[in-house]
Amino acid sequence: MKTLLVIGIGAGDPDYLTLQAVKALNRVDVFFLMDKGPAKHKLLDLRREICQRYIVDRTYRFVEADSPERQRGDQAYAATVEDLNLAKQATFERLINEQLSDGQCGGFLVWGDPALYDSTVRILQAILEAGRCAPFEFEVIPGITSVQALAARHKVPLNSIGGSLEITTGRRLAAGQVGDADSVVVMLDAEDAYRQVGDPDTRIYWGAYVGTPDEILIEGRLADVADDIERTRKAARKANGWIMDTYLLRKPR
């Protein structure tokens, strides 16, 4: 029987790894790395660094594969995500069939936590349901998310006392599809959706590349720092070729 470990490796700092994740790394024979292009080679390098730092007295190898990209255009967002996950499923099936022998353990190193805005777990479940791979077992090891890291770096709790917390996407925030939570964490915002927030006294705690050497943090009244955040995002995207940011919006009391 083959075994797969879906290991949450945290939000960027190798020190974010949990003891459980370190133990899991030391069980893996083959690590599957999904290459998202030259602009994101730092993410692959970090995964290699983590393995080099924490794996002790064990032989392992890396297998790289090009990561499929989501098609952008006139097609509905949900449909493009479904197509993307089907393409990833085909890639995962090939890797598991061709690169992992019976009795071996394979590992997927997931940025942040596998339960939050990541499809690795649902893809592996779909592979098992499709039945095109030899049977395998898989385990999920949680990790520190960019949400937790953001709050820690800004030295704030995620929720107000007795208040609720909502985690959503920039796409939904821009469309006004948010609840009445006192605190809203926004991820995957490609369009500066915080500008859609009506109350200028809302406080924003923004962070990009949190936990990495490229980390940038900005906080303040939305009316005061929105322009600064937008300029900073554009400059960071231009410098690094990509942007990965998260922010917390806190309504005024």
Backbone as CSV, one residue per row, in Angstrom:
resi,resn,N_x,N_y,N_z,CA_x,CA_y,CA_z,C_x,C_y,C_z
1,MET,0.846,-1.197,0.000,0.000,0.000,0.000,0.883,1.248,0.000
2,LYS,0.562,2.196,-0.846,1.251,3.474,-0.863,0.633,4.409,0.179
3,THR,1.454,5.302,0.707,0.986,6.289,1.678,1.359,7.677,1.193
4,LEU,0.443,8.613,1.335,0.702,10.007,0.988,0.471,10.878,2.211
5,LEU,1.362,11.824,2.412,1.232,12.788,3.495,1.046,14.182,2.907
6,VAL,-0.009,14.857,3.303,-0.257,16.235,2.900,0.160,17.098,4.079
7,ILE,1.318,17.731,3.950,1.971,18.368,5.090,1.872,19.884,4.987
8,GLY,1.199,20.503,5.939,1.172,21.959,6.006,2.509,22.469,6.513
9,ILE,3.174,23.315,5.718,4.522,23.762,6.078,4.545,25.207,6.575
10,GLY,3.380,25.784,6.816,3.353,27.131,7.351,3.401,28.190,6.273
11,ALA,3.434,29.446,6.727,3.221,30.580,5.826,4.494,31.193,5.266
12,GLY,5.647,30.554,5.458,6.842,31.112,4.836,8.105,30.983,5.651
13,ASP,8.005,31.067,6.966,9.167,30.938,7.832,9.364,29.462,8.164
14,PRO,10.532,28.877,7.869,10.753,27.468,8.210,10.520,27.167,9.690
15,ASP,10.657,28.176,10.556,10.411,27.963,11.981,8.925,27.758,12.287
16,TYR,8.046,28.018,11.321,6.617,27.810,11.536,6.243,26.327,11.526
17,LEU,7.134,25.443,11.102,6.794,24.026,11.059,6.492,23.502,12.461
18,THR,5.448,22.690,12.561,5.114,22.062,13.826,5.968,20.817,14.027
19,LEU,6.011,20.321,15.255,6.727,19.074,15.525,6.105,17.919,14.757
20,GLN,4.786,17.940,14.620,4.104,16.894,13.846,4.555,16.924,12.395
21,ALA,4.693,18.134,11.825,5.143,18.246,10.436,6.575,17.738,10.283
22,VAL,7.438,18.046,11.229,8.819,17.574,11.165,8.865,16.052,11.198
23,LYS,8.077,15.446,12.074,8.018,13.988,12.121,7.517,13.424,10.797
24,ALA,6.540,14.094,10.199,5.997,13.626,8.918,7.042,13.710,7.817
25,LEU,7.812,14.794,7.778,8.868,14.926,6.770,9.821,13.738,6.806
26,ASN,10.085,13.250,7.997,11.045,12.162,8.163,10.454,10.789,7.876
27,ARG,9.244,10.762,7.354,8.638,9.510,6.883,8.628,9.414,5.363
28,VAL,8.903,10.521,4.684,8.661,10.615,3.238,9.852,10.092,2.435
29,ASP,9.536,9.295,1.407,10.549,8.823,0.447,10.626,9.729,-0.780
30,VAL,9.465,10.225,-1.225,9.403,11.026,-2.451,8.553,12.269,-2.187
31,PHE,9.135,13.439,-2.415,8.394,14.688,-2.299,7.985,15.153,-3.694
32,PHE,6.707,15.438,-3.873,6.195,15.929,-5.144,6.128,17.453,-5.094
33,LEU,6.861,18.100,-5.985,6.919,19.557,-6.034,6.253,20.048,-7.306
34,MET,5.289,20.942,-7.149,4.575,21.497,-8.290,5.203,22.837,-8.662
35,ASP,5.763,22.899,-9.860,6.483,24.074,-10.346,5.499,25.055,-10.979
36,LYS,5.418,26.279,-10.405,4.502,27.296,-10.904,5.203,28.369,-11.722
37,GLY,6.396,28.043,-12.240,7.098,28.966,-13.120,8.228,29.693,-12.414
38,PRO,9.100,30.356,-13.198,10.294,31.010,-12.656,9.994,32.031,-11.562
39,ALA,8.887,32.756,-11.677,8.584,33.802,-10.707,8.387,33.247,-9.305
40,LYS,8.002,31.975,-9.218,7.715,31.390,-7.907,8.717,30.320,-7.504
41,HIS,9.915,30.376,-8.076,10.943,29.403,-7.711,11.347,29.531,-6.244
42,LYS,11.150,30.709,-5.650,11.457,30.864,-4.231,10.631,29.895,-3.385
43,LEU,9.405,29.616,-3.826,8.554,28.707,-3.067,9.083,27.274,-3.124
44,LEU,9.629,26.884,-4.285,10.256,25.566,-4.390,11.540,25.513,-3.566
45,ASP,12.313,26.591,-3.623,13.559,26.627,-2.857,13.285,26.512,-1.364
46,LEU,12.208,27.153,-0.902,11.873,27.066,0.514,11.537,25.636,0.903
47,ARG,10.813,24.926,0.060,10.472,23.537,0.356,11.740,22.677,0.464
48,ARG,12.683,22.907,-0.431,13.948,22.159,-0.363,14.718,22.519,0.910
49,GLU,14.712,23.799,1.249,15.402,24.231,2.469,14.797,23.575,3.704
50,ILE,13.478,23.499,3.754,12.797,22.876,4.888,13.213,21.415,5.023
51,CYS,13.253,20.706,3.901,13.651,19.293,3.949,15.095,19.151,4.403
52,GLN,15.963,19.988,3.873,17.378,19.923,4.247,17.562,20.216,5.732
53,ARG,16.769,21.135,6.265,16.925,21.523,7.661,16.391,20.464,8.617
54,TYR,15.285,19.824,8.273,14.583,19.012,9.266,14.672,17.497,9.063
55,ILE,15.061,17.035,7.891,15.134,15.592,7.669,16.512,15.089,8.104
56,VAL,16.512,14.057,8.927,17.745,13.555,9.518,17.928,12.082,9.174
57,ASP,19.095,11.748,8.627,19.486,10.343,8.397,18.432,9.577,7.602
58,ARG,17.958,10.193,6.539,16.965,9.516,5.700,17.198,9.910,4.244
59,THR,17.121,8.919,3.367,17.258,9.175,1.938,15.893,9.519,1.353
60,TYR,15.848,10.590,0.591,14.603,11.005,-0.053,14.949,11.660,-1.378
61,ARG,13.936,11.862,-2.204,14.157,12.530,-3.480,12.976,13.438,-3.810
62,PHE,13.247,14.384,-4.699,12.213,15.302,-5.164,11.810,14.925,-6.587
63,VAL,10.525,15.012,-6.857,10.006,14.859,-8.210,9.224,16.123,-8.541
64,GLU,9.645,16.825,-9.582,8.984,18.065,-9.977,8.053,17.837,-11.158
65,ALA,6.978,18.601,-11.181,6.046,18.585,-12.310,5.510,19.994,-12.499
66,ASP,5.244,20.359,-13.735,4.657,21.671,-14.005,3.248,21.723,-13.433
67,SER,2.961,22.779,-12.712,1.633,22.944,-12.137,0.695,23.550,-13.171
68,PRO,-0.454,22.940,-13.423,-1.410,23.535,-14.367,-1.842,24.926,-13.897
69,GLU,-2.187,25.774,-14.839,-2.630,27.122,-14.509,-4.128,27.269,-14.757
70,ARG,-4.764,28.112,-13.935,-6.181,28.402,-14.145,-6.339,29.327,-15.340
71,GLN,-7.244,28.982,-16.233,-7.518,29.806,-17.403,-8.333,31.029,-17.007
72,ARG,-7.880,32.193,-17.431,-8.585,33.431,-17.129,-9.187,33.996,-18.406
73,GLY,-10.394,34.515,-18.292,-11.074,35.044,-19.462,-12.551,35.190,-19.188
74,ASP,-13.356,34.854,-20.182,-14.795,35.030,-20.048,-15.471,33.876,-19.330
75,GLN,-14.778,32.753,-19.164,-15.384,31.591,-18.523,-15.648,31.875,-17.044
76,ALA,-16.738,31.305,-16.508,-17.101,31.514,-15.112,-15.991,31.015,-14.193
77,TYR,-15.789,31.737,-13.082,-14.700,31.422,-12.164,-14.784,29.982,-11.656
78,ALA,-15.976,29.555,-11.222,-16.122,28.204,-10.676,-15.743,27.140,-11.707
79,ALA,-16.092,27.395,-12.962,-15.769,26.438,-14.023,-14.264,26.362,-14.260
80,THR,-13.587,27.515,-14.189,-12.133,27.496,-14.394,-11.434,26.770,-13.255
81,VAL,-11.936,26.913,-12.040,-11.348,26.209,-10.900,-11.566,24.706,-11.035
82,GLU,-12.754,24.304,-11.489,-13.023,22.882,-11.692,-12.087,22.302,-12.753
83,ASP,-11.889,23.036,-13.838,-10.967,22.572,-14.889,-9.534,22.479,-14.352
84,LEU,-9.143,23.456,-13.550,-7.807,23.447,-12.970,-7.604,22.223,-12.091
85,ASN,-8.576,21.931,-11.238,-8.429,20.791,-10.331,-8.437,19.460,-11.079
86,LEU,-9.172,19.384,-12.188,-9.139,18.172,-13.006,-7.756,17.988,-13.638
87,ALA,-7.141,19.099,-14.075,-5.799,19.022,-14.642,-4.787,18.617,-13.571
88,LYS,-4.931,19.166,-12.372,-4.053,18.771,-11.269,-4.262,17.305,-10.905
89,GLN,-5.508,16.873,-10.933,-5.797,15.473,-10.617,-5.056,14.539,-11.565
90,ALA,-5.079,14.853,-12.856,-4.381,14.020,-13.839,-2.878,14.000,-13.570
91,THR,-2.325,15.158,-13.184,-0.891,15.243,-12.876,-0.566,14.428,-11.628
92,PHE,-1.372,14.570,-10.587,-1.144,13.813,-9.351,-1.230,12.313,-9.608
93,GLU,-2.230,11.897,-10.385,-2.381,10.469,-10.693,-1.125,9.928,-11.366
94,ARG,-0.595,10.688,-12.314,0.617,10.250,-13.023,1.799,10.134,-12.061
95,LEU,1.960,11.121,-11.202,3.074,11.096,-10.256,2.972,9.914,-9.303
96,ILE,1.779,9.687,-8.791,1.597,8.589,-7.830,1.817,7.239,-8.499
97,ASN,1.321,7.082,-9.724,1.458,5.812,-10.441,2.899,5.545,-10.867
98,GLU,3.589,6.598,-11.339,4.892,6.392,-11.967,6.074,6.590,-11.022
99,GLN,5.907,7.396,-9.988,7.060,7.778,-9.177,7.055,7.212,-7.760
100,LEU,5.974,6.568,-7.359,5.878,6.052,-5.996,5.626,4.557,-6.034
101,SER,6.521,3.789,-5.422,6.400,2.329,-5.411,5.535,1.877,-4.252
102,ASP,5.024,0.681,-4.364,4.211,0.111,-3.290,5.045,0.045,-2.013
103,GLY,4.461,0.485,-0.909,5.165,0.499,0.365,5.899,1.786,0.651
104,GLN,6.013,2.656,-0.356,6.693,3.927,-0.149,5.725,5.012,0.318
105,CYS,6.319,6.101,0.823,5.542,7.239,1.310,5.862,8.462,0.462
106,GLY,4.830,9.108,-0.051,4.992,10.332,-0.830,4.505,11.528,-0.039
107,GLY,5.057,12.698,-0.348,4.678,13.887,0.399,4.363,15.073,-0.495
108,PHE,3.286,15.781,-0.171,2.948,17.064,-0.779,3.150,18.133,0.292
109,LEU,4.005,19.103,0.027,4.300,20.169,0.981,3.419,21.366,0.657
110,VAL,2.413,21.585,1.483,1.382,22.585,1.212,1.675,23.866,1.964
111,TRP,1.686,24.972,1.238,1.892,26.289,1.844,0.769,26.557,2.841
112,GLY,1.094,27.016,4.038,0.076,27.310,5.031,-0.509,26.040,5.602
113,ASP,-1.815,25.888,5.465,-2.527,24.730,5.995,-3.350,24.091,4.883
114,PRO,-3.351,22.766,4.776,-4.087,22.101,3.690,-5.597,22.301,3.727
115,ALA,-6.124,22.783,4.860,-7.570,22.948,4.981,-8.066,24.312,4.536
116,LEU,-7.164,25.253,4.258,-7.589,26.620,3.970,-7.118,27.053,2.593
117,TYR,-8.047,27.189,1.668,-7.777,27.632,0.302,-6.661,26.825,-0.369
118,ASP,-6.773,25.508,-0.256,-5.877,24.595,-0.952,-6.703,23.389,-1.377
119,SER,-6.404,22.847,-2.550,-7.237,21.769,-3.102,-6.587,20.399,-3.052
120,THR,-5.414,20.272,-2.437,-4.709,18.990,-2.452,-5.552,17.873,-1.863
121,VAL,-6.201,18.130,-0.734,-6.987,17.080,-0.069,-8.156,16.643,-0.949
122,ARG,-8.911,17.598,-1.501,-10.057,17.208,-2.323,-9.607,16.518,-3.618
123,ILE,-8.432,16.882,-4.137,-7.930,16.212,-5.339,-7.577,14.763,-5.036
124,LEU,-6.920,14.521,-3.908,-6.591,13.138,-3.538,-7.856,12.318,-3.297
125,GLN,-8.861,12.923,-2.698,-10.133,12.215,-2.512,-10.766,11.876,-3.865
126,ALA,-10.682,12.807,-4.812,-11.231,12.563,-6.150,-10.473,11.441,-6.853
127,ILE,-9.158,11.375,-6.652,-8.361,10.306,-7.264,-8.792,8.961,-6.726
128,LEU,-8.986,8.866,-5.426,-9.434,7.599,-4.833,-10.803,7.199,-5.380
129,GLU,-11.692,8.168,-5.516,-13.038,7.876,-6.031,-12.995,7.444,-7.494
130,ALA,-12.052,8.018,-8.273,-11.958,7.667,-9.695,-11.418,6.252,-9.890
131,GLY,-10.582,5.791,-8.982,-10.105,4.419,-9.034,-9.070,4.122,-10.107
132,ARG,-8.412,5.141,-10.634,-7.400,4.896,-11.673,-6.013,4.657,-11.093
133,CYS,-5.841,4.930,-9.805,-4.576,4.669,-9.119,-4.699,3.407,-8.283
134,ALA,-3.551,2.767,-8.044,-3.547,1.703,-7.053,-3.983,2.301,-5.720
135,PRO,-4.661,1.551,-4.881,-5.153,2.099,-3.607,-4.013,2.712,-2.783
136,PHE,-4.318,3.812,-2.134,-3.347,4.434,-1.240,-4.078,5.027,-0.047
137,GLU,-3.328,5.245,1.006,-3.835,5.940,2.179,-3.198,7.320,2.229
138,PHE,-3.913,8.287,2.793,-3.266,9.577,2.972,-3.643,10.187,4.316
139,GLU,-2.716,10.988,4.827,-2.895,11.692,6.089,-2.691,13.182,5.854
140,VAL,-3.323,13.992,6.692,-3.221,15.447,6.581,-2.599,16.002,7.856
141,ILE,-1.540,16.775,7.692,-0.849,17.384,8.830,-1.084,18.885,8.769
142,PRO,-1.744,19.471,9.765,-2.075,20.898,9.716,-0.841,21.773,9.836
143,GLY,-0.978,23.013,9.346,0.125,23.968,9.402,-0.352,25.345,9.821
144,ILE,0.586,26.221,10.103,0.270,27.606,10.462,-0.078,28.379,9.194
145,THR,-1.245,29.009,9.185,-1.710,29.717,7.998,-1.177,31.145,7.964
146,SER,-1.295,31.769,6.790,-0.939,33.180,6.675,-1.857,34.043,7.538
147,VAL,-3.067,33.547,7.804,-3.998,34.280,8.672,-3.434,34.378,10.083
148,GLN,-2.979,33.251,10.620,-2.382,33.248,11.962,-1.098,34.073,11.990
149,ALA,-0.264,33.887,10.967,1.008,34.601,10.921,0.784,36.111,10.821
150,LEU,-0.209,36.517,10.033,-0.523,37.945,9.888,-0.879,38.563,11.234
151,ALA,-1.767,37.894,11.986,-2.173,38.415,13.292,-0.987,38.483,14.249
152,ALA,-0.143,37.463,14.203,1.018,37.443,15.095,1.987,38.569,14.756
153,ARG,2.230,38.802,13.480,3.188,39.834,13.077,2.668,41.236,13.406
154,HIS,1.333,41.422,13.340,0.760,42.726,13.688,0.455,42.843,15.185
155,LYS,0.621,41.730,15.911,0.389,41.703,17.360,-1.048,42.071,17.709
156,VAL,-1.992,41.445,16.975,-3.414,41.671,17.238,-4.137,40.327,17.263
157,PRO,-5.217,40.221,18.048,-6.069,39.036,17.954,-6.900,39.116,16.679
158,LEU,-7.329,37.983,16.186,-8.130,37.991,14.960,-9.544,38.494,15.207
159,ASN,-10.091,38.239,16.362,-11.474,38.654,16.635,-11.504,39.666,17.768
160,SER,-12.543,40.499,17.760,-12.781,41.392,18.890,-13.480,40.607,19.996
161,ILE,-13.531,41.155,21.196,-14.132,40.440,22.322,-15.615,40.181,22.031
162,GLY,-15.991,38.926,22.051,-17.377,38.557,21.790,-17.790,38.710,20.344
163,GLY,-16.858,39.103,19.469,-17.199,39.335,18.061,-16.923,38.116,17.196
164,SER,-17.527,38.103,16.044,-17.340,36.993,15.111,-16.241,37.317,14.115
165,LEU,-15.748,36.275,13.467,-14.678,36.390,12.488,-15.113,35.707,11.197
166,GLU,-14.916,36.387,10.073,-15.210,35.816,8.761,-13.939,35.775,7.926
167,ILE,-13.712,34.662,7.251,-12.598,34.545,6.316,-13.192,34.420,4.921
168,THR,-12.799,35.315,4.037,-13.391,35.338,2.702,-12.320,35.674,1.669
169,THR,-12.747,35.870,0.441,-11.822,36.182,-0.649,-12.040,37.606,-1.143
170,GLY,-11.040,38.131,-1.822,-11.175,39.453,-2.406,-12.310,39.517,-3.411
171,ARG,-12.500,38.433,-4.152,-13.582,38.384,-5.143,-14.945,38.581,-4.486
172,ARG,-15.163,37.918,-3.343,-16.452,38.030,-2.655,-16.600,39.394,-1.971
173,LEU,-15.504,39.919,-1.433,-15.567,41.236,-0.815,-15.927,42.291,-1.850
174,ALA,-15.316,42.212,-3.027,-15.596,43.180,-4.082,-17.050,43.123,-4.526
175,ALA,-17.651,41.931,-4.438,-19.044,41.763,-4.852,-20.024,42.059,-3.722
176,GLY,-19.519,42.451,-2.553,-20.389,42.757,-1.421,-20.937,41.527,-0.736
177,GLN,-20.309,40.376,-0.972,-20.816,39.116,-0.425,-20.117,38.771,0.887
178,VAL,-20.276,39.660,1.867,-19.714,39.422,3.189,-20.813,39.568,4.219
179,GLY,-20.591,38.950,5.384,-21.578,39.016,6.451,-21.382,40.255,7.318
180,ASP,-21.895,40.168,8.554,-21.820,41.318,9.458,-20.786,41.114,10.551
181,ALA,-19.774,40.294,10.287,-18.741,40.036,11.280,-17.984,41.312,11.618
182,ASP,-17.554,41.421,12.878,-16.746,42.567,13.296,-15.371,42.544,12.632
183,SER,-14.867,41.337,12.390,-13.530,41.167,11.837,-13.613,40.292,10.595
184,VAL,-12.985,40.735,9.519,-13.015,40.002,8.259,-11.586,39.832,7.761
185,VAL,-11.195,38.569,7.548,-9.899,38.281,6.943,-10.120,38.046,5.457
186,VAL,-9.332,38.709,4.631,-9.488,38.615,3.179,-8.227,37.996,2.580
187,MET,-8.430,36.959,1.786,-7.334,36.278,1.102,-7.611,36.295,-0.401
188,LEU,-6.587,36.024,-1.186,-6.739,35.886,-2.637,-7.385,37.134,-3.253
189,ASP,-6.877,38.295,-2.885,-7.426,39.546,-3.414,-6.498,40.067,-4.508
190,ALA,-6.950,39.970,-5.739,-6.133,40.420,-6.868,-6.472,41.836,-7.316
191,GLU,-7.529,42.425,-6.749,-8.046,43.684,-7.286,-8.204,44.779,-6.237
192,ASP,-7.450,44.727,-5.143,-7.532,45.770,-4.107,-8.970,45.979,-3.635
193,ALA,-9.619,44.871,-3.280,-11.039,44.926,-2.930,-11.302,45.683,-1.631
194,TYR,-10.289,45.915,-0.814,-10.494,46.682,0.426,-11.026,48.077,0.121
195,ARG,-10.837,48.549,-1.112,-11.358,49.865,-1.485,-12.887,49.874,-1.573
196,GLN,-13.492,48.689,-1.557,-14.950,48.600,-1.617,-15.588,48.799,-0.248
197,VAL,-14.769,48.796,0.808,-15.311,48.945,2.157,-15.768,50.384,2.365
198,GLY,-17.016,50.559,2.813,-17.612,51.889,2.879,-17.136,52.749,4.034
199,ASP,-16.867,52.146,5.186,-16.528,52.931,6.370,-15.033,53.240,6.378
200,PRO,-14.642,54.511,6.234,-13.221,54.865,6.175,-12.493,54.648,7.499
201,ASP,-13.255,54.498,8.601,-12.636,54.277,9.910,-12.326,52.806,10.167
202,THR,-12.720,51.945,9.241,-12.323,50.543,9.351,-10.803,50.458,9.416
203,ARG,-10.312,49.618,10.289,-8.858,49.474,10.429,-8.411,48.253,9.623
204,ILE,-7.294,48.385,8.928,-6.782,47.292,8.114,-5.387,46.905,8.600
205,TYR,-5.169,45.601,8.702,-3.861,45.034,9.025,-3.458,44.190,7.817
206,TRP,-2.545,44.711,7.018,-2.204,44.110,5.731,-0.797,43.541,5.778
207,GLY,-0.604,42.419,5.098,0.726,41.832,5.028,0.920,41.079,3.732
208,ALA,2.107,41.208,3.165,2.469,40.468,1.956,3.706,39.621,2.248
209,TYR,3.744,38.434,1.652,4.872,37.500,1.831,5.168,37.293,3.319
210,VAL,4.114,37.192,4.124,4.287,37.121,5.577,5.138,35.903,5.951
211,GLY,6.111,36.123,6.798,6.968,35.045,7.265,8.188,34.798,6.403
212,THR,8.307,35.502,5.276,9.449,35.334,4.383,10.377,36.541,4.502
213,PRO,11.587,36.453,3.928,12.481,37.621,3.956,11.913,38.835,3.223
214,ASP,10.931,38.635,2.337,10.329,39.741,1.586,9.120,40.350,2.291
215,GLU,8.867,39.977,3.526,7.662,40.397,4.244,7.483,41.917,4.250
216,ILE,6.222,42.340,4.027,5.842,43.751,4.103,4.589,43.843,4.970
217,LEU,4.575,44.781,5.913,3.427,44.976,6.798,2.996,46.439,6.777
218,ILE,1.673,46.667,6.675,1.104,48.019,6.756,-0.174,47.923,7.580
219,GLU,-0.386,48.873,8.484,-1.650,48.885,9.237,-2.056,50.325,9.523
220,GLY,-3.371,50.513,9.707,-3.887,51.838,10.015,-5.338,51.970,9.584
221,ARG,-5.884,53.199,9.721,-7.226,53.475,9.217,-7.222,53.284,7.706
222,LEU,-8.250,52.636,7.210,-8.322,52.344,5.782,-8.202,53.613,4.944
223,ALA,-8.844,54.675,5.393,-8.800,55.933,4.646,-7.382,56.505,4.567
224,ASP,-6.557,56.185,5.563,-5.203,56.739,5.628,-4.177,55.913,4.853
225,VAL,-4.392,54.598,4.762,-3.324,53.733,4.231,-3.697,53.008,2.940
226,ALA,-4.926,53.159,2.456,-5.348,52.432,1.258,-4.455,52.733,0.062
227,ASP,-4.139,54.008,-0.148,-3.278,54.370,-1.285,-1.883,53.767,-1.130
228,ASP,-1.365,53.789,0.088,-0.037,53.239,0.356,-0.014,51.734,0.077
229,ILE,-1.070,51.042,0.492,-1.143,49.594,0.246,-1.181,49.310,-1.247
230,GLU,-2.000,50.059,-1.983,-2.098,49.824,-3.425,-0.755,50.056,-4.119
231,ARG,-0.057,51.139,-3.762,1.258,51.404,-4.357,2.249,50.301,-3.993
232,THR,2.208,49.880,-2.746,3.143,48.860,-2.278,2.887,47.526,-2.970
233,ARG,1.617,47.173,-3.145,1.265,45.917,-3.821,1.796,45.912,-5.253
234,LYS,1.588,47.027,-5.964,2.034,47.110,-7.355,3.559,46.988,-7.447
235,ALA,4.257,47.671,-6.550,5.715,47.625,-6.564,6.227,46.229,-6.224
236,ALA,5.589,45.581,-5.251,6.021,44.240,-4.849,5.761,43.229,-5.953
237,ARG,4.612,43.343,-6.600,4.309,42.437,-7.711,5.316,42.608,-8.847
238,LYS,5.669,43.862,-9.136,6.624,44.124,-10.204,8.007,43.581,-9.847
239,ALA,8.399,43.736,-8.591,9.729,43.314,-8.158,9.866,41.802,-8.095
240,ASN,8.813,41.120,-7.648,8.894,39.675,-7.409,8.209,38.836,-8.476
241,GLY,7.408,39.478,-9.335,6.700,38.728,-10.359,5.401,38.114,-9.885
242,TRP,5.096,38.260,-8.607,3.860,37.712,-8.034,3.639,38.397,-6.696
243,ILE,2.419,38.293,-6.196,2.083,38.885,-4.903,1.246,37.880,-4.130
244,MET,1.539,37.735,-2.861,0.725,36.874,-1.998,0.486,37.660,-0.714
245,ASP,-0.703,38.233,-0.587,-0.997,39.058,0.565,-2.299,38.643,1.221
246,THR,-2.437,39.013,2.468,-3.606,38.717,3.290,-3.844,39.933,4.164
247,TYR,-5.105,40.208,4.498,-5.329,41.327,5.411,-6.565,41.096,6.275
248,LEU,-6.525,41.770,7.434,-7.610,41.739,8.411,-8.269,43.100,8.422
249,LEU,-9.594,43.127,8.282,-10.385,44.352,8.381,-11.124,44.323,9.715
250,ARG,-10.972,45.380,10.496,-11.622,45.453,11.804,-12.542,46.650,11.827
251,LYS,-13.853,46.404,11.999,-14.813,47.495,12.044,-14.597,48.348,13.273
252,PRO,-14.842,49.674,13.185,-14.713,50.524,14.370,-15.769,50.160,15.406
253,ARG,-15.402,50.251,16.673,-16.351,49.937,17.743,-17.300,51.083,17.945
